[in-house]
């Protein structure tokens, strides 16, 4: 564990403020769920909670099936990182941060459709663009995104629809 040198006091309601610099660095926004861990020697740790990470094996299966069905790479992201990938090097994709462009699409709950003219680069540091995608919405909250990353290939409307259905099925899986 790394010390920051920042000390905060607990208020009379038991709250503690996480400094802005730390929230910005770890992309913690108002309303984001944090999981609390207790370690030995009086240590309390907070970790951003991602329901998609909890079912990463299932998400990986979804990505595999979609990549085979569309004959193109597919990624599944939570609000911050890639949690599953297929049809592309998993080592290079898993745990990479999502781009600000994709964060904005998630915030707006917008799908990506071929022909919209948008060239969304969903992953930071990766030049591949997404040609189709859909947000994963659970109980009214966006928890992630599914995107197809074809290279020199068009995405037909039926595969775009398949991605939207997969996002709904994954959301249903998370609700149970």
Secondary structure, DSSP 8 states (H G I E B T S, - for coil): -----------TTS-----HHHHHHTT--TT--EEEEEETTTEEEEEE--HHHHTHHHHHHHHHHHHHHHTS-EEEEESSBEEEEESS-HHHHTT-BB-HHHHHHHHHT--B-TTS---B--BTT----BSEEEEEEETTEEEEEEEE--SS----HHHHHHHHHHHHHHHHHHH-
